[in-house]
Amino acid sequence: MSVIVGRSRIATRYGIVAASQPLAAQAGVQILERGGNAIDAAIATNAVMGLVEPQSNGIGGDLFAIVYDAKADALHGLNACGWAPSGLTPALLRSQGHAQMPQTGIHTVTVPGAVGGWEALRTRLGSLPFAELLAPAIAYAEEGFPVSDVIAAHWAALADKLAAEPGAAATYLPHGRAPRGGELFRNIDLAASLRRIAANGTAGFY
């Protein structure tokens, strides 16, 4: 008699969403179950990731994608890397005492490309409006989600860096410290930003 060892094969009619955080993957699956396609699911997943893994993801970052459209037998590549701000010139940096590009601080921040990338993907290949795609992230941001143990450890390791920036500390160090594993974390400001994007698209962000 043969014995099967290991995990069972995953089989589904709707598609599979893989993410490093279960709540984010679940958001993508819900979009698939509601008739969305893979692009819709990816955007919903990415939006939740920006909340539940804030040290790695978010609307303040960039987006890169390679998408294969099986129906059209076409491969699409997207580089939604943020551009340098138009006012950030070498002359400006020199006037502020920088002989070379700083490695930290506001001048290292590019114009975020993630939301523009979402819109490019959604317009070209998606099927659902932002209001539906961002609903799971908005709900988790407003109602709170239990921080996972792994993310809590990463969060705590960055606590000193967050504490040095009043705005970051106010958002990411509730009660003066990083959230512990299992504690609920809310990000009302992020929810408000996502609501603006849901209502107004990229204009609600940029």
N, C-alpha and C positions, 0 to 999 in steps of 0.2 A: 504494500500500500504506500503510495507516495504521500509525502507530507509537504504542504505549502508553508514556507517560512518567509517571514517579512510582511510587508504591508500589502493590502489588497490594491488592485488597480482601481484608479478613480475613473468612473465613467459617468457621463452626463450628456444630455441633449443640448444644454444651453451654453456650455463653455466653462472654462476654469479660470479663476483669478488667483494669482500668486502674489503675496505681499509679505513683508517681514512682520506685519502687525495684523492680527486676526480681524479687528474691527474694520480696518481698511479693506481687506479682502472681502469681508462680508458686504460692505457697501457696494463693491463692484458686482458681486453676485446678485444682489438685489436689483441692480440696474439691468442685468441680463435677464432676470426673471420677469422684469416689467417690459420686456421687448426691446431694450437697448442693445447696441452692438458692442464689439470689443473696444472701440474707441470711447464710447460712452462710459463703459465700465472702467477703463483706464483713467479717465478724467475724474470720475467719482472716487476711485481708489486713491489717486494722487492727492485729491483735496483733503481726504481724511488723513492721509499720511502727514500732511503739513501740520495737522493738529496733534496727532498722537505721537509723532516722532519729530518734534520741532527742531531738534539739533541737526537733522539730516535733510529735511524737506521744507517746502513752504512756498507761498505765493511771492516771497521775496527772493526766490532763486530762479534758476534757469530750467529749461526743459529740452531734452533731446529724444527723438523717437525714430525708430525704423519700423515701418508698418507694411505688411504684405496684404494686399487686397486680393483674396483668392478668386472672387467673381470676375475681376478685371485682369487677373494675372499680372498685377502691377505692384512694383515695390516703391514705397515712398520714404524719403528721408526728411527729417525736420531738425533744423538747428535753431532753437529758440533761445540762444545764448544772449544774455543781456548786453546791450551796448554801453559804452562809456557815456556819461552825461555830456551834453554838448558844451557845457560851461567848464568842464574839467580839462583845462589846457595845460601844457607844460609851463606856460607863463604864470598861470595861477599857482601851480605847485611851487615854482621858484619863489614867487612873491611871499609864500608862507613858510619859506625856509627849507623846502625839500629839494635836495640835490638829485634824488631819484624817487621812483614811485614808492610810496609808503606801503608797508606790508599789513598794517592794521589801521583802523579808523574809518571815518566816513568816506574818505577819498578812495577807498578800495571797493566801494559798493557800486556795482553797475545797475543800469535800469533793469529791473527784474523781467525776465522773459517768459516765466512760467504761464502767466495768465494769457499772454499773447499766443503762446504755444497751444494752450487749451483751445483758444478760439480758432486757430488755424486748423487744428485737427478736427474740431467739431464741425466747422463749416465745410471742410473738404470731405470728411469721411464719417462724421457722426450722424446721429438721427434724433437726439433728444435735446431740449433746451437746457440752458444753464440752470434754470430754476429747479429742474428735476435732478440734474447731475450733482448739484452742490447741496441738495437737501440733507443727505446724511451727515456731511461735515458740519453744516450749520446746526443741526440738532445736537450732535455731540459737543460742539463748542459751547452752545447755550446751556445744555442740561448737564454737561460734564461726562467724563469717561474715566474708568479706573486705570490709572497709570500702571503699565506692566513693570515687572521687576527689573528687566534688562534696561528699559528706558529710564527708570528711576535711578539706576546706577550711573548711566551716562549723564543724566541731568545733574546729579549731585557732584559729579566730577567737574562740571562747568559752573558750579555755583559762584565761585569767586569771580570769574569773568563776568557773569551776569550781574553780580552785585555792584560791579564797578560802573554799570550803566543804569541810571535811575529808571529809564523807560523799560529796559529789559527786566530789571528787578521787580518792577511793579507788576509786570505780566507773569513772569516765569518763576518768581520766588514768593508765592503767596505765603503769608505768615512768616516772611523773612527767611524761608528755606526752600529747597527743592522739594517737590512732592515725593512722598514715599510710595513704594509699591502698594497698589491696592487703593490708594487715596483718589478721590475724585478731583479732576482738574477741569476747570472751565476757562475758556478764553473768549470773553464777551466781545472784545475788540475785533478779534479775528472773525467771529460770527457776523459782526456788523459789516466788515469788509466783504465777506462772502455774499452777504445779502445784497450789497450794492452791485457786485458782479452778476449775481443771479438776475437782478432787475434790469441792469443797464449794459451787460456785457463788458467788453474791455474798457469802454468809456467809464464804467463805474470804478475802475482801478487806476487807469493811467491818467 
